[in-house]
Each structure stands twice: as C-alpha cells, then as structure tokens.
C-alpha cells in the first residue's frame, strides 16, 4: 500500500488537518493509501511514496527520495485532490 506523508514544522496542527482532508479525498477518489503526519525533522528519515507540505517545508525536503509537493495553501483541497489523483 502506498504511503502519503503530510509534513509541517512541528507535526501537530496543520499536518493533522491536512491528513484528515487527504483521507476524505482518497475516499472520494476511491483510492487507498496509508496517511500519516509528522514534523520536518522526522520526515527526513521516514519512508513515503508521496509527501505533501507547505512550500517552505517542501524546499527543506528536496533531497527526500519520495516526490515532495509543496502547497501555498494547505487547505487547497482542489490542489491536493489533483496531486493524489495524478500520483497514486
């Protein structure tokens, strides 16, 4: 099963909200994936098939083996849906 990792600076509020939105969007798309959230430091050593974060965090994850998608607005569910539909 594919793993989607949601990353924010502290791994608390914003990444948890995005995780809930990603789970809803995956259900709408009829796709399955493991979805978790974490902080920037932990994300650097975590395995994932896809990473979603804010643009500033995405820049700091540039060396990660998984594709990293930065969002200018973490609540842009339309953009999140497009990312998931094209990459899972």
N, C-alpha and C positions, 0 to 999 in steps of 0.2 A: 504494500500500500504506500502511496506517495505521502510525503510529509511536507506540510506547509508550516513555516515558522514565521511568527509575527514578532518583530523586534522593536522595542523602544528603549530609551535611555536607561530606565530603571526596571523595566519588565513588569510594571504594575498597571496603572490605569488605562492608558491609551492602547497598549497592546492587547489588553484583555477585551476592551470594547471591539477592537478590530477582529479579534479571534471569534467573538460571537457573531459578528457580521459575516465573516468568511464561512462559518458553519452554515448560516442561513442561506448564503449564496450557493454554496456547494449543493445543498438540498434542492434549490431551485433548478440548478443545472443537472441534477440527477447524477452527481459525481461524488465519489468517496475519497477522503484523504484524512490522515491524522493531522490535526491542527493544534499547535501549541504556541504559547507566547513566552518570551524571555527577554532578558536585558542584553545590552550590546556586548558586554564582556563575555557572557556565557555563550552568546550566539556564535562568536568567532570559532569556538571549538565544537559546536553542535552540528550534527549531520542533518541535512534537509534536502528536499528536491526543489524547493521554491521558498524564497524569503520575501516578505513584504514589510516595508518600514517607511518611516518618514524620509524625505530626501536627504537630510543631513546625516541620518544614521546609515542610509544606503551607501553613501560615499565612504564611510568608515568600514564597510563590509566588502569593499571592492575585491579583495583577494579571496573571498569565500568561494569554494567550488560550486555552490548552488547559484542559479541565476537570482539576482537581487533586484527587486522592483521598488523604487522609491516613489512615494506619493507626496504631492504638495498639500493634499488634504486627506488626512487619514479616514475621514468619513465619506469619501467619494466612492460609494458602493458601485456606481456605474463603472468606474475605472477598475475597481477590484474584481468585478464580475468579468470584465474583458480580460484581465490578466489570468484569472483562473480558467476561463474558457479556452484561451489560446495555449496555456502551458501545462494543463493537467490532462 
